[in-house]
Amino acid sequence: MPAVVELSVQKKLVALWRVAKTTYRAAPLAVFVKLLNALIDAILPIVTAYFAALSTTALADAFAGKAGSAEMATTYVIITAAIGMVQVAWSSIERYIAELARYQIDAAVSDQLHLHFSRIEFWRYDDKSTADLFDKAQNFAYFFSRFFDTIAQMISSIIQAIIAMIALTTINVWLGAVILVAVIPSMWVQLALSRLSSAHWKKNVETRRRMSQIRWSSFQAKNFAELRMYGIVSHLIAWHARLRDIDKKGQIDYERKYITKRLGAQLFEAAAELGILLYIVGEIIARRQPIGQFVYAQSLVTRALSSVGSLINQYSSMDEDLATLFDYDAFMAIPTGEQGRTSLTVSPKIISVENVWFAYPNAEQEVLHDISLSIKRHQHIAIVGENGAGKSTLIKLLLGLYEPSRGAITIDGVDLREIKKTDWHRQLGVLHQDFVQYWYTNARDNVRFGDIDSDFNQARYRQALDRAEARSFVEKLPKGDLTNLDKWLEHDDGTPGVDLSGGQWQRLALARNFYRQSPIVILDEPTSAIDALAESRIFSHLFKDKQHTLIMISHRLSTIERADVIYMMKDGRIAESGTHQELVALKGEYFRMFKDQLR
Ligand SMILES: Nc1ncnc2c1ncn2[C@@H]1O[C@H](COP(=O)(O)OP(=O)(O)OP(=O)(O)O)[C@@H](O)[C@H]1O
């Protein structure tokens, strides 16, 4: 269950101030225009009502035959119309600027967010709480500009309410006070409802999360065939409906329980409005106020009541958003990764793993125990062992994604922690088991992304495709290597994209790695989905190439027979090491695994 954030009024005000500051940095003109708009929105309708009142009074005088009143009435009507036109002209300018501002704010906030995510320490990408925080912060960034709009509306409502009440006070000092008292019950009802619904929202975070997981991950065209074959569709629909009921019906129940209270509060407001209007009518009949004052007072009362009502609605609707603002802040406060200071410009002569122990953050048990090994330039080494032996973890440490709990990894004698990560990663070409599939683009991009900083090199590209055994299938795609790699992604001329098989994706990922031409190649199960003949050709090329240092994990022992050194890992330790022949002669763990695989 996630922690429930309860925000005090003070915290909310701080949060609002932060939103204003961030927005101002992203789009200063927009902030100015929004504030001006809030002011204009608040003042112009009241000024219009004022002139409408003067027109009415002048008209009544003209009707009674008072000299000069007809001219006055005409002048007031023209002024009222002119104000209306100014209002219309302003609203179309404001609309354009608001759109532009929304675009600028959203772009700036989400770019900042992604930039920050690309600078935090690597281990955090594997950390659930960081990933959760990133999701929430992304969510917030998505709604950021809408959020600022709400703040601007709140400012406008406050100004409207204040001006309307001051104007009422000029008619009679007590009228403003009557309005203030009249809105108290509505305020109470709305705030109580918003507290209840906010508590309900927080209580059901997991319910909503599961509901959206069912919707987005299961109710998809590509999954429906399997769901139907297992006969699981109606079960999932019913499950989704139950979760929806918990979430939505709860909210509706609160609304139902408050119907009478809300009605009571509205009747109270209506009674106050009626009281004020009767008072004005009495004053007009007694000739203490001009006839147009009725129009003016009615407009002021309506405005004061409605702006206080919308202010409360806006304030309570921001509860959830304000809570996510703190998540956004918490995410942006995650420190950026230590990069190390020592430069590395040439390919290293020796990588040494020296008595390395390692436990994952927040895990008690160590998964690597006293590992020592060294890898010389252009050497080919293989790491083998059962599932969970610690092979991929060792690779993660070699990449610098995690730091050893004890011991050190050194590059030509310099601790990896001291070396600039970007320099180190430039030396490496890594293919993970769960590599990235850039399915929203074509095969050429999937390979080219191996070295995006250099100009595209056709010869290098062809060679990479050949070595990864990918060329023939890529050439057969409907639009060759420019075919979209997702069947739902249509080309401009209507040609559909294509879905690739698991093995084809793996070949493209290998090609990306080869295209990089990095001095050190690290491959974690690179051919697990590739058929045996292609696999054998790929490995034969890999081991023939003596220009690269090669570090490879493979479960198929026949593929790594030609490695210079094989490290056999068991329970986080190196159990055996040597060449294939030496390990077979040893008749230990490696030999047993090899024999089993030959059967
Ligand atoms: N991110 C993680 N957080 C915590 N524990 C992890 C994490 N990744 C792996 N482990 C644990 O570390 C141990 C070693 O896992 P690792 O992935 O290194 O094994 P492996 O030898 O590569 O296995 P396989 O052959 O299945 O890929 C396992 O017990 C695993 O549960």
The ligand as a MOL file (V3000), in Angstrom:
LIG
                    3D

  0  0  0     0  0            999 V3000
M  V30 BEGIN CTAB
M  V30 COUNTS 31 33 0 0 0
M  V30 BEGIN ATOM
M  V30 1 N 17.7380 -6.3880 -9.6700 0
M  V30 2 C 17.8540 -7.3530 -8.7810 0
M  V30 3 N 17.5540 -7.1450 -7.4990 0
M  V30 4 C 17.6940 -8.0980 -6.5680 0
M  V30 5 N 18.1400 -9.3490 -6.8450 0
M  V30 6 C 18.4570 -9.6470 -8.1070 0
M  V30 7 C 18.3310 -8.6670 -9.1430 0
M  V30 8 N 18.7300 -9.2310 -10.3020 0
M  V30 9 C 19.0990 -10.5010 -10.0000 0
M  V30 10 N 18.9370 -10.7390 -8.6950 0
M  V30 11 C 19.2630 -11.9910 -7.9850 0
M  V30 12 O 20.6590 -12.2120 -8.1270 0
M  V30 13 C 20.9120 -13.5900 -8.3120 0
M  V30 14 C 21.7890 -13.7700 -9.5500 0
M  V30 15 O 21.0360 -13.3700 -10.6760 0
M  V30 16 P 21.6910 -13.2250 -12.1090 0
M  V30 17 O 20.6770 -12.6100 -12.9960 0
M  V30 18 O 23.0090 -12.5560 -11.9770 0
M  V30 19 O 21.9040 -14.7600 -12.5020 0
M  V30 20 P 22.3480 -15.3720 -13.8760 0
M  V30 21 O 23.4620 -16.3150 -13.5650 0
M  V30 22 O 22.6490 -14.3390 -14.8770 0
M  V30 23 O 21.0350 -16.1760 -14.2630 0
M  V30 24 P 20.4270 -16.5440 -15.6950 0
M  V30 25 O 21.2680 -17.6300 -16.2550 0
M  V30 26 O 19.0530 -17.0210 -15.3570 0
M  V30 27 O 20.4280 -15.3010 -16.5130 0
M  V30 28 C 19.5720 -14.2830 -8.4270 0
M  V30 29 O 19.3130 -14.9130 -7.1870 0
M  V30 30 C 18.5760 -13.1760 -8.6600 0
M  V30 31 O 17.3550 -13.4340 -8.0290 0
M  V30 END ATOM
M  V30 BEGIN BOND
M  V30 1 1 1 2
M  V30 2 1 2 3
M  V30 3 2 2 7
M  V30 4 2 3 4
M  V30 5 1 4 5
M  V30 6 2 5 6
M  V30 7 1 6 7
M  V30 8 1 6 10
M  V30 9 1 7 8
M  V30 10 2 8 9
M  V30 11 1 9 10
M  V30 12 1 10 11
M  V30 13 1 11 12
M  V30 14 1 11 30
M  V30 15 1 12 13
M  V30 16 1 13 14
M  V30 17 1 13 28
M  V30 18 1 14 15
M  V30 19 1 15 16
M  V30 20 2 16 17
M  V30 21 1 16 18
M  V30 22 1 16 19
M  V30 23 1 19 20
M  V30 24 2 20 21
M  V30 25 1 20 22
M  V30 26 1 20 23
M  V30 27 1 23 24
M  V30 28 2 24 25
M  V30 29 1 24 26
M  V30 30 1 24 27
M  V30 31 1 28 29
M  V30 32 1 28 30
M  V30 33 1 30 31
M  V30 END BOND
M  V30 END CTAB
M  END
